[in-house]
Amino acid sequence: NDEGLKALSARVVRAAPNYGPALCMRAVVLSGRCGAWVVGPRSAAELKEAATHFEGAAAMHPAPAGKAHYAGHAAECRSRAEIM
């Protein structure tokens, strides 16, 4: 469920704070960018945190296309947070 995934992703990032896939997992959960579960509403703070994690994943990605992909998600999250 949504709340369980938020809690799990927080634990994953605490366990592996410098691991790109962990940051990406947390970012996807906080942004609600996945249709695999019923996503509840997101706060501006959650979207900003998601953006931060997407930026971290972008910084660690070895490929320019991957960096751009995650940076785009980060920008989208920040944009959504601003309109709240």
MIZA-250843 format. One record per residue: residue number from 1; residue in one letter; x, y, z of N, C-alpha, C in turn. Coordinates in steps of 0.001 Angstrom, whole numbers. Example, Ala and Ser with C-alpha at 12.3 -4.5 7.8 and 13.67 -1.06 7.14 Angstrom:
<r 1; 'A'; <13190; -5690; 7800>; <12300; -4500; 7800>; <13200; -3300; 7800>>;
<r 2; 'S'; <12850; -2250; 7080>; <13670; -1060; 7140>; <12900; 30; 7870>>;
END
This chain:
<r 1; 'N'; <837; -1193; 0>; <0; 0; 0>; <876; 1248; 0>>;
<r 2; 'D'; <262; 2364; -250>; <997; 3615; -423>; <1801; 3992; 828>>;
<r 3; 'E'; <1166; 3978; 1975>; <1878; 4360; 3202>; <2991; 3371; 3522>>;
<r 4; 'G'; <2741; 2094; 3290>; <3772; 1084; 3525>; <4970; 1277; 2618>>;
<r 5; 'L'; <4715; 1639; 1354>; <5820; 1884; 422>; <6605; 3137; 799>>;
<r 6; 'K'; <5914; 4140; 1308>; <6633; 5334; 1776>; <7584; 4966; 2908>>;
<r 7; 'A'; <7082; 4186; 3855>; <7919; 3778; 4994>; <9073; 2892; 4541>>;
<r 8; 'L'; <8790; 1932; 3662>; <9834; 1039; 3170>; <10911; 1807; 2412>>;
<r 9; 'S'; <10498; 2720; 1538>; <11479; 3464; 745>; <12340; 4359; 1633>>;
<r 10; 'A'; <11781; 4876; 2721>; <12572; 5673; 3664>; <13642; 4791; 4320>>;
<r 11; 'R'; <13275; 3566; 4687>; <14247; 2643; 5295>; <15333; 2262; 4297>>;
<r 12; 'V'; <14949; 2059; 3040>; <15929; 1690; 2012>; <16964; 2799; 1840>>;
<r 13; 'V'; <16516; 4045; 1790>; <17446; 5165; 1621>; <18324; 5334; 2860>>;
<r 14; 'R'; <17773; 5099; 4040>; <18612; 5165; 5251>; <19688; 4087; 5219>>;
<r 15; 'A'; <19348; 2915; 4683>; <20310; 1806; 4625>; <21351; 2001; 3530>>;
<r 16; 'A'; <20967; 2672; 2437>; <21880; 2843; 1300>; <21745; 4260; 734>>;
<r 17; 'P'; <22187; 5270; 1493>; <21973; 6662; 1075>; <22771; 7101; -151>>;
<r 18; 'N'; <23777; 6332; -526>; <24604; 6694; -1677>; <24457; 5695; -2821>>;
<r 19; 'Y'; <23304; 5075; -2897>; <23024; 4068; -3926>; <21904; 4597; -4811>>;
<r 20; 'G'; <22234; 4879; -6067>; <21290; 5488; -6999>; <19938; 4798; -7083>>;
<r 21; 'P'; <19883; 3469; -7233>; <18572; 2810; -7297>; <17728; 2998; -6029>>;
<r 22; 'A'; <18369; 3109; -4872>; <17614; 3365; -3642>; <17006; 4760; -3683>>;
<r 23; 'L'; <17792; 5732; -4145>; <17277; 7099; -4258>; <16134; 7152; -5268>>;
<r 24; 'C'; <16290; 6427; -6357>; <15252; 6400; -7385>; <13977; 5768; -6838>>;
<r 25; 'M'; <14116; 4685; -6081>; <12937; 4038; -5491>; <12177; 5036; -4622>>;
<r 26; 'R'; <12897; 5709; -3743>; <12250; 6681; -2852>; <11595; 7795; -3657>>;
<r 27; 'A'; <12262; 8266; -4682>; <11717; 9343; -5505>; <10444; 8904; -6214>>;
<r 28; 'V'; <10448; 7705; -6758>; <9254; 7199; -7463>; <8087; 7068; -6489>>;
<r 29; 'V'; <8357; 6528; -5317>; <7284; 6368; -4329>; <6735; 7725; -3909>>;
<r 30; 'L'; <7614; 8652; -3562>; <7150; 9956; -3093>; <6449; 10759; -4180>>;
<r 31; 'S'; <6873; 10588; -5413>; <6247; 11336; -6501>; <4954; 10698; -6983>>;
<r 32; 'G'; <4761; 9423; -6664>; <3569; 8715; -7127>; <3609; 8418; -8611>>;
<r 33; 'R'; <4798; 8284; -9182>; <4981; 8105; -10620>; <4764; 6678; -11102>>;
<r 34; 'C'; <4196; 5823; -10310>; <4035; 4432; -10716>; <2572; 4030; -10596>>;
<r 35; 'G'; <2096; 3264; -11545>; <718; 2810; -11515>; <556; 1434; -10905>>;
<r 36; 'A'; <1564; 944; -10202>; <1520; -409; -9652>; <733; -485; -8346>>;
<r 37; 'W'; <391; 638; -7747>; <-393; 650; -6522>; <-1272; 1900; -6532>>;
<r 38; 'V'; <-2240; 1931; -5639>; <-3120; 3089; -5527>; <-2356; 4180; -4790>>;
<r 39; 'V'; <-2124; 5274; -5476>; <-1335; 6380; -4942>; <-2271; 7399; -4312>>;
<r 40; 'G'; <-1977; 7743; -3080>; <-2752; 8780; -2404>; <-2237; 10161; -2769>>;
<r 41; 'P'; <-2825; 11185; -2184>; <-2379; 12556; -2480>; <-952; 12776; -1992>>;
<r 42; 'R'; <-253; 13667; -2661>; <1118; 14007; -2306>; <1182; 15457; -1851>>;
<r 43; 'S'; <1962; 15686; -810>; <2163; 17047; -310>; <3297; 17704; -1089>>;
<r 44; 'A'; <3377; 19006; -964>; <4475; 19737; -1594>; <5812; 19265; -1021>>;
<r 45; 'A'; <5850; 18996; 284>; <7091; 18529; 906>; <7517; 17181; 338>>;
<r 46; 'E'; <6574; 16274; 117>; <6916; 14969; -462>; <7434; 15125; -1881>>;
<r 47; 'L'; <6810; 16005; -2651>; <7262; 16227; -4028>; <8652; 16855; -4067>>;
<r 48; 'K'; <8921; 17767; -3138>; <10252; 18378; -3080>; <11307; 17347; -2677>>;
<r 49; 'E'; <10947; 16466; -1748>; <11887; 15414; -1363>; <12105; 14455; -2528>>;
<r 50; 'A'; <11041; 14142; -3255>; <11173; 13279; -4436>; <12131; 13923; -5437>>;
<r 51; 'A'; <11987; 15229; -5651>; <12868; 15938; -6580>; <14327; 15835; -6133>>;
<r 52; 'T'; <14552; 15993; -4851>; <15911; 15890; -4322>; <16496; 14504; -4581>>;
<r 53; 'H'; <15691; 13470; -4385>; <16172; 12110; -4624>; <16379; 11843; -6119>>;
<r 54; 'F'; <15507; 12366; -6965>; <15724; 12222; -8411>; <17017; 12922; -8815>>;
<r 55; 'E'; <17295; 14088; -8230>; <18542; 14801; -8531>; <19752; 13997; -8072>>;
<r 56; 'G'; <19644; 13365; -6918>; <20734; 12515; -6444>; <20969; 11333; -7364>>;
<r 57; 'A'; <19878; 10710; -7816>; <19997; 9589; -8748>; <20609; 10059; -10062>>;
<r 58; 'A'; <20232; 11260; -10502>; <20792; 11814; -11740>; <22294; 12026; -11605>>;
<r 59; 'A'; <22700; 12552; -10478>; <24128; 12820; -10264>; <24958; 11539; -10278>>;
<r 60; 'M'; <24367; 10443; -9854>; <25095; 9173; -9788>; <25017; 8354; -11069>>;
<r 61; 'H'; <24097; 8708; -11949>; <23913; 7890; -13152>; <25101; 8072; -14093>>;
<r 62; 'P'; <25610; 6974; -14649>; <26798; 7078; -15502>; <26523; 7616; -16908>>;
<r 63; 'A'; <25285; 7521; -17371>; <24981; 7910; -18751>; <24302; 9278; -18813>>;
<r 64; 'P'; <24682; 10102; -19776>; <24033; 11405; -19925>; <22516; 11303; -20099>>;
<r 65; 'A'; <22057; 10303; -20821>; <20612; 10144; -21012>; <19921; 9821; -19692>>;
<r 66; 'G'; <20549; 9021; -18866>; <19990; 8710; -17550>; <19948; 9929; -16657>>;
<r 67; 'K'; <21026; 10708; -16702>; <21068; 11944; -15926>; <19930; 12867; -16340>>;
<r 68; 'A'; <19729; 13009; -17641>; <18672; 13879; -18150>; <17287; 13348; -17774>>;
<r 69; 'H'; <17121; 12042; -17830>; <15843; 11414; -17489>; <15454; 11752; -16050>>;
<r 70; 'Y'; <16361; 11516; -15116>; <16062; 11778; -13711>; <15949; 13274; -13429>>;
<r 71; 'A'; <16747; 14078; -14095>; <16647; 15528; -13919>; <15286; 16034; -14372>>;
<r 72; 'G'; <14766; 15457; -15436>; <13430; 15827; -15909>; <12356; 15483; -14894>>;
<r 73; 'H'; <12474; 14317; -14281>; <11522; 13936; -13235>; <11620; 14891; -12043>>;
<r 74; 'A'; <12834; 15276; -11697>; <13032; 16211; -10587>; <12351; 17541; -10890>>;
<r 75; 'A'; <12543; 18044; -12087>; <11921; 19314; -12472>; <10400; 19221; -12431>>;
<r 76; 'E'; <9866; 18095; -12873>; <8412; 17902; -12838>; <7901; 17916; -11399>>;
<r 77; 'C'; <8605; 17247; -10505>; <8198; 17217; -9094>; <8224; 18608; -8493>>;
<r 78; 'R'; <9282; 19363; -8774>; <9375; 20727; -8235>; <8268; 21601; -8786>>;
<r 79; 'S'; <7939; 21417; -10049>; <6854; 22183; -10663>; <5509; 21848; -10006>>;
<r 80; 'R'; <5257; 20571; -9777>; <4011; 20161; -9119>; <3944; 20709; -7701>>;
<r 81; 'A'; <5074; 20747; -7002>; <5105; 21255; -5627>; <4796; 22748; -5584>>;
<r 82; 'E'; <5243; 23476; -6583>; <5050; 24932; -6605>; <3589; 25320; -6785>>;
<r 83; 'I'; <2808; 24504; -7459>; <1414; 24870; -7722>; <469; 24445; -6600>>;
<r 84; 'M'; <1025; 23843; -5572>; <168; 23409; -4457>; <-92; 24534; -3497>>;
END
